[in-house]
């Protein structure tokens, strides 16, 4: 047996990266907005009526799937950084930045505007926390970039339903 390498670490020196309180709080904000977007997207999906119903009904499922998968990605990233995600309904309702979704049926035109606004509200949160996240963890900032890109594309596709030229 040879002597230990001067660059070899001991077990005690090896630790994983842990999120600071600021990073945890930033990711929690993103998490609750994505969960709320998923829930509001489903509410809209169930209660949309009118012209182009089927197309919008299917587009809303794309928003729901993206938000659900995004929330899972954020929650799992939080766990990887030893942070504890809180996706309980009371937490989501009490801390989301998304406007409340109105009850009852809504026309396709109304739903387009309602959902586009909620997507942009979620994107606003992502953009607000980005610099805090990037300063501490570029890997997590990459996840935020992907979420921003995907959500902005979905908003563009949805809001184009109401666009007149």
C-alpha positions as CSV (number, residue, x, y, z in Angstrom):
1,X,0.0,0.0,0.0
2,X,1.3,3.4,-0.9
3,X,0.8,6.7,0.8
4,X,-2.3,8.8,0.2
5,X,-2.4,11.3,-2.6
6,X,-2.1,14.9,-1.4
7,X,-5.3,15.7,-3.5
8,X,-7.4,12.8,-2.3
9,X,-10.1,13.9,0.1
10,X,-11.2,12.1,3.2
11,X,-14.8,11.0,3.7
12,X,-15.4,13.8,6.1
13,X,-14.3,16.4,3.5
14,X,-16.8,15.2,0.9
15,X,-20.2,16.9,1.1
16,X,-22.9,17.6,-1.4
17,X,-24.0,21.1,-2.4
18,X,-26.9,22.4,-0.2
19,X,-29.3,25.1,-1.1
20,X,-29.1,28.3,0.9
21,X,-32.3,29.7,2.5
22,X,-32.5,32.2,-0.4
23,X,-32.2,29.4,-3.0
24,X,-34.8,27.3,-1.2
25,X,-37.2,30.2,-1.0
26,X,-36.8,31.0,-4.7
27,X,-37.4,27.4,-5.8
28,X,-40.4,27.1,-3.5
29,X,-41.9,30.2,-5.2
30,X,-41.4,28.5,-8.6
31,X,-42.9,25.2,-7.3
32,X,-46.1,26.7,-6.0
33,X,-46.7,28.7,-9.2
34,X,-46.2,25.6,-11.4
35,X,-48.5,23.5,-9.2
36,X,-51.1,26.3,-9.4
37,X,-50.7,26.6,-13.2
38,X,-51.3,22.9,-13.5
39,X,-54.4,23.1,-11.4
40,X,-55.8,26.2,-13.1
41,X,-55.0,24.6,-16.5
42,X,-57.1,21.6,-15.6
43,X,-59.9,23.8,-14.3
44,X,-59.9,25.6,-17.7
45,X,-59.7,22.3,-19.6
46,X,-62.8,21.0,-17.9
47,X,-64.9,24.2,-18.3
48,X,-64.0,25.7,-21.7
49,X,-66.8,25.9,-24.2
50,X,-67.2,27.4,-27.7
51,X,-65.5,27.8,-31.0
52,X,-62.4,25.7,-31.4
53,X,-63.2,23.9,-28.2
54,X,-61.4,20.7,-29.0
55,X,-58.2,22.3,-30.1
56,X,-58.0,24.5,-27.0
57,X,-59.1,21.6,-24.8
58,X,-56.0,19.7,-26.1
59,X,-53.7,22.7,-25.9
60,X,-54.7,23.1,-22.2
61,X,-53.5,19.6,-21.5
62,X,-50.1,20.5,-23.0
63,X,-49.9,23.4,-20.5
64,X,-51.0,21.1,-17.7
65,X,-48.5,18.4,-18.6
66,X,-45.6,21.0,-18.9
67,X,-46.5,22.6,-15.5
68,X,-46.9,19.2,-13.8
69,X,-43.6,17.9,-15.1
70,X,-41.9,21.3,-14.3
71,X,-43.1,21.2,-10.7
72,X,-41.8,17.7,-10.3
73,X,-38.4,18.7,-11.8
74,X,-38.2,21.7,-9.3
75,X,-39.3,19.6,-6.3
76,X,-36.8,16.9,-7.1
77,X,-34.1,19.5,-7.6
78,X,-34.9,20.9,-4.2
79,X,-34.6,17.4,-2.7
80,X,-31.2,16.9,-4.5
81,X,-30.1,20.2,-2.8
82,X,-31.4,19.1,0.7
83,X,-34.3,21.5,0.5
84,X,-37.8,20.3,1.4
85,X,-40.5,21.2,-1.2
86,X,-44.0,22.1,0.1
87,X,-46.7,21.3,-2.5
88,X,-49.6,21.0,-0.1
89,X,-52.8,22.6,-1.3
90,X,-52.9,25.1,1.6
91,X,-49.3,26.2,0.8
92,X,-50.0,26.5,-2.9
93,X,-53.2,28.5,-2.4
94,X,-51.6,30.7,0.2
95,X,-48.4,31.6,-1.6
96,X,-48.9,31.4,-5.4
97,X,-48.5,34.6,-7.4
98,X,-51.0,33.5,-10.1
99,X,-54.4,35.3,-10.1
100,X,-57.3,33.2,-8.9
101,X,-59.1,31.3,-11.7
102,X,-62.8,32.2,-12.0
103,X,-65.4,29.5,-11.5
104,X,-67.9,28.1,-14.0
105,X,-67.8,27.7,-17.7
106,X,-65.8,30.2,-20.0
107,X,-65.7,30.7,-23.7
108,X,-62.6,29.7,-25.6
109,X,-61.7,33.3,-26.1
110,X,-61.9,34.0,-22.4
111,X,-59.9,30.9,-21.5
112,X,-57.1,31.9,-24.0
113,X,-56.7,35.2,-22.2
114,X,-57.0,33.7,-18.7
115,X,-54.5,31.0,-19.3
116,X,-52.0,33.2,-21.1
117,X,-52.1,35.6,-18.2
118,X,-51.4,32.8,-15.8
119,X,-48.5,31.4,-17.8
120,X,-47.0,34.8,-17.9
121,X,-47.5,35.2,-14.1
122,X,-45.5,31.9,-13.6
123,X,-42.8,33.1,-16.0
124,X,-42.6,36.4,-14.1
125,X,-41.8,34.4,-10.9
126,X,-39.2,32.4,-12.8
127,X,-37.6,35.6,-14.1
128,X,-37.8,37.3,-10.7
129,X,-35.9,34.5,-8.9
130,X,-33.4,33.8,-11.8
131,X,-30.6,36.0,-10.7
132,X,-30.7,34.7,-7.1
133,X,-30.7,31.2,-8.3
134,X,-28.0,31.8,-11.0
135,X,-25.7,33.4,-8.4
136,X,-25.7,30.3,-6.3
137,X,-26.3,27.4,-8.6
138,X,-25.9,27.6,-12.4
139,X,-27.2,24.1,-12.8
140,X,-30.5,25.0,-11.3
141,X,-30.6,28.2,-13.3
142,X,-30.4,26.0,-16.4
143,X,-33.6,24.3,-15.3
144,X,-35.2,27.7,-14.9
145,X,-34.1,28.7,-18.5
146,X,-35.8,25.5,-19.9
147,X,-39.0,26.3,-18.0
148,X,-39.1,29.9,-19.2
149,X,-38.5,28.9,-22.8
150,X,-41.2,26.2,-22.6
151,X,-43.8,28.3,-20.9
152,X,-43.3,31.3,-23.2
153,X,-43.7,29.1,-26.2
154,X,-46.9,27.6,-24.7
155,X,-48.2,31.2,-24.0
156,X,-47.5,32.2,-27.6
157,X,-49.3,29.2,-29.0
158,X,-52.3,29.7,-26.7
159,X,-52.6,33.5,-27.2
160,X,-52.4,33.1,-30.9
161,X,-55.9,31.6,-30.8
162,X,-57.3,35.1,-30.2
163,X,-54.9,37.1,-32.4
164,X,-56.4,39.1,-35.2
165,X,-54.5,40.3,-38.2
